[in-house]
Amino acid sequence: MNLTDYQLHCPPTFSNQSKVWIYQSNRLFSISEAFEIETILSEFVSNWKSHGAPVKGFANLFFGQFIVLMADETNTTVGGCSTDSSVHTIKKIEQLFKVDLFNRQNLAFYIKDKVQLLPFAQINYAWENNFINGETIYFNNTVTTKESFLNDWLIPLKSSWLKSKIKALTIA
């Protein structure tokens, strides 16, 4: 599997400055759950509004574990209420499938051909025991635009903000 294939699923007509929100699940969704989530997301996006105007939105489940929402603000700016409605939908998914989609302390890496989660507090232990290294692919869920999602979501650990948190890298 080519990791960058996810880029092919992004809407090409959306502005590169489209807003992006990434919600990482604490576990992989089953196939049946993924289909149900895709339905919920599709219904949300088709009815997403900001101040009464339709939002040009996109939502998808990537790698069976990451919900990505995107809003092209070329015609309609996403306001507080429309952002709140997206969070409400994510919380609904959280409750329905008994997952955690808001824990930013779990970091995701691509190791041995699958997504592996690692608690932030164990990052140095994982480094010292060769579970991760500078070339390990990190899911940088801090990206906020379509352009950064396409270019900077999956990056080597050594190229991420996380490198400053690893003692061995900050000493060198």
GROMACS elastic network, one bead per residue, 0.5 to 0.9 nm:
[ bonds ]
;  ai    aj funct       b0    kb
    1     4     6  0.88027   500
    1     5     6  0.79690   500
    1   113     6  0.82709   500
    2     5     6  0.56530   500
    2     6     6  0.85724   500
    3     6     6  0.67395   500
    3     7     6  0.88465   500
    3   154     6  0.80135   500
    4     7     6  0.57470   500
    4     8     6  0.79256   500
    4   150     6  0.83803   500
    4   154     6  0.79469   500
    5     8     6  0.55273   500
    5     9     6  0.75479   500
    6     9     6  0.55366   500
    6    10     6  0.73029   500
    6    62     6  0.69924   500
    6    63     6  0.82605   500
    6   150     6  0.84416   500
    7    10     6  0.55032   500
    7    11     6  0.88684   500
    7   149     6  0.84640   500
    7   150     6  0.59109   500
    7   151     6  0.89091   500
    8    11     6  0.80377   500
    8    12     6  0.84796   500
    9    12     6  0.85723   500
    9    60     6  0.83589   500
   10    13     6  0.88802   500
   10    14     6  0.83156   500
   10    58     6  0.81584   500
   10    60     6  0.87532   500
   10   146     6  0.82861   500
   10   150     6  0.82799   500
   11    14     6  0.56983   500
   11    58     6  0.74844   500
   12    15     6  0.80292   500
   12    16     6  0.89588   500
   14    17     6  0.81864   500
   14    18     6  0.65702   500
   14    56     6  0.82633   500
   14    57     6  0.88459   500
   14    70     6  0.88045   500
   14    71     6  0.81333   500
   14    72     6  0.56605   500
   14    73     6  0.88283   500
   14    74     6  0.84183   500
   14   146     6  0.79831   500
   15    18     6  0.53051   500
   15    72     6  0.60164   500
   15    73     6  0.79206   500
   15    74     6  0.70924   500
   15   146     6  0.73508   500
   15   147     6  0.83703   500
   16    19     6  0.86466   500
   16    72     6  0.84137   500
   16   145     6  0.66975   500
   16   148     6  0.82373   500
   17    20     6  0.88941   500
   17    72     6  0.73930   500
   17    73     6  0.80298   500
   17    74     6  0.87524   500
   17   144     6  0.86395   500
   17   145     6  0.52769   500
   17   146     6  0.58906   500
   17   147     6  0.64428   500
   17   148     6  0.87020   500
   18    70     6  0.63892   500
   18    71     6  0.53796   500
   18    73     6  0.60739   500
   18    74     6  0.79324   500
   18   144     6  0.82213   500
   18   145     6  0.53012   500
   18   146     6  0.53135   500
   18   147     6  0.79015   500
   19    69     6  0.80922   500
   19    70     6  0.54731   500
   19    71     6  0.51694   500
   19    72     6  0.65064   500
   19    73     6  0.74915   500
   19    78     6  0.86910   500
   19   144     6  0.57050   500
   19   146     6  0.64492   500
   20    68     6  0.69343   500
   20    69     6  0.56613   500
   20    71     6  0.66979   500
   20   143     6  0.70529   500
   20   145     6  0.50043   500
   20   146     6  0.61255   500
   20   148     6  0.89017   500
   20   149     6  0.74227   500
   21    67     6  0.81604   500
   21    68     6  0.57832   500
   21    69     6  0.51851   500
   21    70     6  0.65360   500
   21    71     6  0.89640   500
   21   141     6  0.80370   500
   21   142     6  0.83120   500
   21   143     6  0.77022   500
   21   144     6  0.63374   500
   21   145     6  0.82952   500
   22    66     6  0.65802   500
   22    67     6  0.57674   500
   22    69     6  0.65186   500
   22    70     6  0.88850   500
   22   141     6  0.58040   500
   22   142     6  0.77603   500
   22   143     6  0.79743   500
   22   144     6  0.84034   500
   23    65     6  0.84270   500
   23    66     6  0.56214   500
   23    67     6  0.50409   500
   23    68     6  0.64300   500
   23    69     6  0.84238   500
   23    90     6  0.79768   500
   23   101     6  0.53831   500
   23   102     6  0.66383   500
   23   103     6  0.88658   500
   23   141     6  0.77240   500
   24    27     6  0.84655   500
   24    65     6  0.60337   500
   24    67     6  0.64346   500
   24    68     6  0.86889   500
   24   100     6  0.79101   500
   24   101     6  0.52770   500
   24   102     6  0.72279   500
   24   103     6  0.78987   500
   24   104     6  0.82444   500
   24   106     6  0.85773   500
   24   107     6  0.88946   500
   24   108     6  0.82494   500
   24   141     6  0.78589   500
   25    28     6  0.69251   500
   25    29     6  0.81424   500
   25    64     6  0.88150   500
   25    65     6  0.52753   500
   25    66     6  0.61390   500
   25    67     6  0.78841   500
   25    94     6  0.84988   500
   25    99     6  0.62874   500
   25   100     6  0.56679   500
   25   102     6  0.79193   500
   25   103     6  0.83312   500
   26    65     6  0.77324   500
   26    99     6  0.61986   500
   26   100     6  0.55124   500
   26   101     6  0.67166   500
   26   103     6  0.78978   500
   26   106     6  0.75267   500
   26   117     6  0.74923   500
   27    64     6  0.87497   500
   27    65     6  0.65160   500
   27    99     6  0.70929   500
   27   100     6  0.82476   500
   27   117     6  0.84230   500
   28    63     6  0.81731   500
   28    64     6  0.56089   500
   28    66     6  0.87353   500
   28   115     6  0.84780   500
   29    32     6  0.80585   500
   29    33     6  0.57531   500
   29    34     6  0.58574   500
   29    64     6  0.55518   500
   29    65     6  0.61439   500
   29    97     6  0.85184   500
   30    33     6  0.50785   500
   30    34     6  0.60389   500
   30    35     6  0.87027   500
   30    64     6  0.76593   500
   31    34     6  0.50067   500
   31    35     6  0.63422   500
   31    36     6  0.87278   500
   31    64     6  0.81194   500
   32    35     6  0.52318   500
   32    36     6  0.63609   500
   32    37     6  0.86692   500
   33    36     6  0.50727   500
   33    37     6  0.60484   500
   33    38     6  0.85420   500
   33    97     6  0.76090   500
   34    37     6  0.50133   500
   34    38     6  0.60719   500
   34    39     6  0.86140   500
   34    61     6  0.72589   500
   34    64     6  0.67194   500
   34    65     6  0.88416   500
   35    38     6  0.51137   500
   35    39     6  0.63450   500
   35    40     6  0.88052   500
   36    39     6  0.51189   500
   36    40     6  0.63498   500
   36    41     6  0.86923   500
   37    40     6  0.50297   500
   37    41     6  0.60737   500
   37    42     6  0.84336   500
   37    60     6  0.87222   500
   37    61     6  0.76825   500
   37    67     6  0.89532   500
   37    93     6  0.70877   500
   38    41     6  0.50907   500
   38    42     6  0.59616   500
   38    43     6  0.85417   500
   38    59     6  0.79846   500
   38    60     6  0.66003   500
   38    61     6  0.68245   500
   39    42     6  0.50792   500
   39    43     6  0.61518   500
   39    44     6  0.85405   500
   40    43     6  0.52514   500
   40    44     6  0.61755   500
   40    45     6  0.87275   500
   40    89     6  0.79697   500
   40    93     6  0.80470   500
   41    44     6  0.50083   500
   41    45     6  0.61175   500
   41    46     6  0.85362   500
   41    58     6  0.84277   500
   41    59     6  0.58530   500
   41    60     6  0.70916   500
   41    61     6  0.87349   500
   41    67     6  0.88679   500
   41    69     6  0.86631   500
   41    89     6  0.78673   500
   41    90     6  0.87866   500
   42    45     6  0.52475   500
   42    46     6  0.61176   500
   42    47     6  0.86886   500
   42    58     6  0.80061   500
   42    59     6  0.68366   500
   42    60     6  0.82590   500
   43    46     6  0.52623   500
   43    47     6  0.63980   500
   43    48     6  0.85460   500
   44    47     6  0.53539   500
   44    48     6  0.58192   500
   44    59     6  0.85569   500
   44    85     6  0.87464   500
   44    86     6  0.77173   500
   44    89     6  0.72861   500
   45    49     6  0.86029   500
   45    55     6  0.77522   500
   45    56     6  0.79096   500
   45    57     6  0.54695   500
   45    58     6  0.61952   500
   45    59     6  0.67639   500
   45    69     6  0.87076   500
   45    86     6  0.88182   500
   46    49     6  0.88195   500
   46    54     6  0.82886   500
   46    55     6  0.84254   500
   46    56     6  0.85988   500
   46    57     6  0.76359   500
   46    58     6  0.87908   500
   47    54     6  0.71711   500
   47    55     6  0.81259   500
   48    53     6  0.84642   500
   48    54     6  0.59640   500
   48    55     6  0.54905   500
   48    56     6  0.79907   500
   48    57     6  0.72207   500
   48    82     6  0.70582   500
   48    85     6  0.79384   500
   48    86     6  0.80787   500
   49    52     6  0.55185   500
   49    53     6  0.52300   500
   49    55     6  0.51154   500
   49    56     6  0.87317   500
   49    76     6  0.86971   500
   49    78     6  0.81139   500
   49    81     6  0.88607   500
   49    82     6  0.61361   500
   49    85     6  0.88616   500
   50    53     6  0.52675   500
   50    54     6  0.63520   500
   50    55     6  0.62510   500
   50    76     6  0.70040   500
   50    77     6  0.69427   500
   50    78     6  0.56271   500
   50    79     6  0.59988   500
   50    80     6  0.84041   500
   50    81     6  0.70526   500
   50    82     6  0.51332   500
   50    83     6  0.84890   500
   51    54     6  0.84453   500
   51    76     6  0.88222   500
   51    77     6  0.88437   500
   51    78     6  0.84446   500
   51    79     6  0.74534   500
   51    81     6  0.79438   500
   51    82     6  0.77617   500
   53    76     6  0.67541   500
   54    57     6  0.85977   500
   54    76     6  0.71577   500
   55    71     6  0.66858   500
   55    72     6  0.73463   500
   55    73     6  0.75240   500
   55    75     6  0.80714   500
   55    76     6  0.58953   500
   55    77     6  0.77104   500
   55    78     6  0.71768   500
   55    82     6  0.86057   500
   56    70     6  0.83719   500
   56    71     6  0.57620   500
   56    72     6  0.54054   500
   56    73     6  0.72178   500
   56    74     6  0.84710   500
   56    75     6  0.79583   500
   56    76     6  0.74529   500
   57    69     6  0.73311   500
   57    70     6  0.55818   500
   57    72     6  0.63335   500
   57    73     6  0.89537   500
   58    68     6  0.79980   500
   58    69     6  0.57698   500
   58    71     6  0.64677   500
   58    72     6  0.84845   500
   59    67     6  0.70933   500
   59    68     6  0.55082   500
   59    70     6  0.62507   500
   59    71     6  0.88863   500
   60    66     6  0.81241   500
   60    67     6  0.58082   500
   60    68     6  0.54405   500
   60    69     6  0.68333   500
   60    70     6  0.89599   500
   61    64     6  0.58744   500
   61    65     6  0.66408   500
   61    66     6  0.54772   500
   61    68     6  0.63233   500
   62    65     6  0.61385   500
   62    66     6  0.50579   500
   62    67     6  0.63341   500
   62    68     6  0.72473   500
   63    66     6  0.63935   500
   63   114     6  0.87144   500
   63   115     6  0.78347   500
   64    67     6  0.83381   500
   65   115     6  0.82754   500
   66   101     6  0.86939   500
   67    90     6  0.84887   500
   67   101     6  0.86730   500
   69    86     6  0.82769   500
   70   145     6  0.80832   500
   70   146     6  0.73315   500
   71    74     6  0.89940   500
   71    76     6  0.88740   500
   71    77     6  0.85421   500
   71    78     6  0.73360   500
   71   146     6  0.89194   500
   72    75     6  0.75754   500
   72    76     6  0.75851   500
   72    77     6  0.80691   500
   72    78     6  0.86065   500
   72   146     6  0.88566   500
   73    78     6  0.66387   500
   74    77     6  0.73463   500
   78    81     6  0.81548   500
   78    82     6  0.59628   500
   78    83     6  0.66469   500
   79    82     6  0.54281   500
   79    83     6  0.62253   500
   79    84     6  0.86204   500
   80    83     6  0.51018   500
   80    84     6  0.60554   500
   80    85     6  0.86485   500
   81    85     6  0.62152   500
   81    86     6  0.87850   500
   82    85     6  0.50304   500
   82    86     6  0.64941   500
   82    87     6  0.88286   500
   83    86     6  0.51611   500
   83    87     6  0.63955   500
   83    88     6  0.86733   500
   84    87     6  0.50507   500
   84    88     6  0.61228   500
   84    89     6  0.86982   500
   85    89     6  0.63437   500
   85    90     6  0.87702   500
   86    89     6  0.51009   500
   86    90     6  0.63456   500
   86    91     6  0.86860   500
   87    90     6  0.50110   500
   87    91     6  0.61158   500
   87    92     6  0.85069   500
   88    91     6  0.50863   500
   88    92     6  0.61504   500
   88    93     6  0.87544   500
   89    93     6  0.63857   500
   89    94     6  0.86378   500
   90    93     6  0.50940   500
   90    94     6  0.61755   500
   90    95     6  0.87608   500
   90   101     6  0.75099   500
   91    95     6  0.61982   500
   91    96     6  0.84807   500
   91   100     6  0.88928   500
   91   101     6  0.77907   500
   91   102     6  0.88293   500
   92    95     6  0.52452   500
   92    96     6  0.60248   500
   92    97     6  0.85931   500
   93    96     6  0.50598   500
   93    97     6  0.60516   500
   93    98     6  0.80041   500
   93    99     6  0.79710   500
   93   101     6  0.86636   500
   94    97     6  0.56049   500
   94    98     6  0.55451   500
   94   100     6  0.59969   500
   94   101     6  0.63200   500
   94   102     6  0.89420   500
   95    98     6  0.50442   500
   95    99     6  0.68908   500
   95   100     6  0.85493   500
   96    99     6  0.81319   500
  100   103     6  0.63031   500
  101   104     6  0.84109   500
  102   105     6  0.89245   500
  103   106     6  0.61770   500
  104   107     6  0.71578   500
  104   120     6  0.85791   500
  104   141     6  0.88171   500
  105   118     6  0.83702   500
  105   119     6  0.57649   500
  105   120     6  0.52322   500
  105   121     6  0.78737   500
  106   117     6  0.59854   500
  106   118     6  0.55145   500
  106   120     6  0.58962   500
  106   121     6  0.89416   500
  107   116     6  0.82208   500
  107   117     6  0.54432   500
  107   118     6  0.51363   500
  107   119     6  0.60088   500
  107   120     6  0.62114   500
  107   123     6  0.88070   500
  107   138     6  0.78802   500
  107   139     6  0.74618   500
  107   140     6  0.85271   500
  107   141     6  0.87818   500
  108   115     6  0.63586   500
  108   116     6  0.56343   500
  108   118     6  0.63406   500
  108   119     6  0.88093   500
  108   137     6  0.86691   500
  108   138     6  0.61071   500
  108   139     6  0.54259   500
  108   140     6  0.80899   500
  108   141     6  0.87642   500
  109   114     6  0.81430   500
  109   115     6  0.56338   500
  109   116     6  0.52776   500
  109   117     6  0.63710   500
  109   118     6  0.77094   500
  109   132     6  0.83754   500
  109   136     6  0.68880   500
  109   137     6  0.55601   500
  109   139     6  0.58719   500
  109   154     6  0.88246   500
  109   157     6  0.86456   500
  110   113     6  0.63647   500
  110   114     6  0.54108   500
  110   116     6  0.60814   500
  110   117     6  0.88239   500
  110   136     6  0.68203   500
  110   137     6  0.52811   500
  110   138     6  0.65129   500
  110   139     6  0.77174   500
  110   154     6  0.88460   500
  111   114     6  0.55718   500
  111   115     6  0.63110   500
  111   116     6  0.62719   500
  111   131     6  0.84596   500
  111   132     6  0.80355   500
  111   136     6  0.70429   500
  111   137     6  0.74956   500
  112   115     6  0.82792   500
  112   116     6  0.87347   500
  115   139     6  0.89693   500
  118   121     6  0.83333   500
  118   122     6  0.67810   500
  118   123     6  0.70929   500
  118   126     6  0.82760   500
  119   122     6  0.54942   500
  119   123     6  0.69307   500
  120   123     6  0.54062   500
  120   124     6  0.86733   500
  121   124     6  0.76411   500
  121   125     6  0.84569   500
  122   125     6  0.52133   500
  122   126     6  0.61175   500
  122   127     6  0.86469   500
  123   126     6  0.51592   500
  123   127     6  0.62512   500
  123   128     6  0.87245   500
  123   132     6  0.84654   500
  123   162     6  0.89925   500
  123   165     6  0.79776   500
  123   166     6  0.68695   500
  124   128     6  0.60667   500
  124   129     6  0.85095   500
  124   165     6  0.79595   500
  124   166     6  0.55465   500
  124   167     6  0.66500   500
  124   168     6  0.79732   500
  125   128     6  0.51624   500
  125   129     6  0.61254   500
  125   130     6  0.85670   500
  125   131     6  0.84500   500
  126   129     6  0.52626   500
  126   130     6  0.61455   500
  126   132     6  0.58870   500
  126   133     6  0.85932   500
  127   130     6  0.51688   500
  127   131     6  0.59622   500
  127   132     6  0.51807   500
  127   133     6  0.60897   500
  127   134     6  0.88932   500
  127   166     6  0.75332   500
  127   168     6  0.80903   500
  128   131     6  0.77703   500
  128   132     6  0.83572   500
  128   133     6  0.89222   500
  128   168     6  0.80609   500
  129   132     6  0.78682   500
  130   133     6  0.64051   500
  131   136     6  0.89707   500
  132   135     6  0.79187   500
  132   136     6  0.57516   500
  132   137     6  0.88631   500
  132   157     6  0.83545   500
  133   136     6  0.53783   500
  133   137     6  0.89672   500
  133   156     6  0.87206   500
  133   157     6  0.70665   500
  133   158     6  0.78948   500
  134   137     6  0.83605   500
  134   156     6  0.62588   500
  134   157     6  0.50131   500
  134   159     6  0.79861   500
  134   163     6  0.81016   500
  134   169     6  0.89100   500
  135   138     6  0.88391   500
  135   155     6  0.84737   500
  135   157     6  0.59695   500
  135   158     6  0.65682   500
  135   159     6  0.87973   500
  136   155     6  0.81155   500
  136   156     6  0.53734   500
  136   157     6  0.55821   500
  136   158     6  0.81244   500
  137   154     6  0.61072   500
  137   155     6  0.53361   500
  137   157     6  0.59245   500
  138   141     6  0.89843   500
  138   153     6  0.78087   500
  138   154     6  0.56643   500
  138   155     6  0.54276   500
  138   156     6  0.58145   500
  138   157     6  0.54338   500
  138   160     6  0.76770   500
  138   162     6  0.89969   500
  139   142     6  0.88053   500
  139   152     6  0.86173   500
  139   153     6  0.55824   500
  139   155     6  0.68133   500
  139   156     6  0.88565   500
  139   157     6  0.88659   500
  140   143     6  0.64718   500
  140   149     6  0.85951   500
  140   152     6  0.68952   500
  140   154     6  0.61652   500
  140   155     6  0.70743   500
  140   160     6  0.73446   500
  140   161     6  0.86112   500
  141   144     6  0.83286   500
  141   149     6  0.85075   500
  141   153     6  0.64431   500
  141   154     6  0.88647   500
  142   153     6  0.79847   500
  143   146     6  0.82052   500
  143   147     6  0.87779   500
  143   148     6  0.56072   500
  143   149     6  0.57055   500
  143   152     6  0.70317   500
  143   153     6  0.64099   500
  144   147     6  0.85143   500
  144   148     6  0.66930   500
  144   149     6  0.70868   500
  145   148     6  0.52690   500
  145   149     6  0.60309   500
  145   150     6  0.86152   500
  146   150     6  0.61233   500
  146   151     6  0.85907   500
  147   150     6  0.52261   500
  147   151     6  0.62031   500
  147   152     6  0.80760   500
  148   151     6  0.50349   500
  148   152     6  0.50131   500
  148   153     6  0.66744   500
  149   152     6  0.55792   500
  149   154     6  0.82212   500
  150   153     6  0.64850   500
  150   154     6  0.83967   500
  151   154     6  0.75053   500
  151   155     6  0.82661   500
  152   155     6  0.58863   500
  152   160     6  0.87853   500
  155   158     6  0.81845   500
  155   159     6  0.64340   500
  155   160     6  0.68428   500
  156   159     6  0.54332   500
  156   160     6  0.68330   500
  157   160     6  0.52573   500
  157   161     6  0.81678   500
  157   162     6  0.67966   500
  157   163     6  0.63795   500
  158   161     6  0.82854   500
  158   162     6  0.77481   500
  158   163     6  0.55185   500
  158   164     6  0.89755   500
  158   169     6  0.84795   500
  159   162     6  0.82019   500
  159   163     6  0.71453   500
  160   163     6  0.58742   500
  160   164     6  0.83635   500
  161   164     6  0.62268   500
  161   165     6  0.78540   500
  162   165     6  0.53135   500
  162   166     6  0.70393   500
  163   166     6  0.54756   500
  163   167     6  0.85280   500
  163   169     6  0.63495   500
  163   170     6  0.74995   500
  164   167     6  0.75670   500
  164   169     6  0.67895   500
  164   170     6  0.57908   500
  165   168     6  0.89675   500
  165   169     6  0.79643   500
  165   170     6  0.73684   500
  166   169     6  0.54743   500
  166   170     6  0.63362   500
  166   171     6  0.88057   500
  167   170     6  0.51760   500
  167   171     6  0.61603   500
  167   172     6  0.86697   500
  168   171     6  0.54589   500
  168   172     6  0.63917   500
  169   172     6  0.53262   500
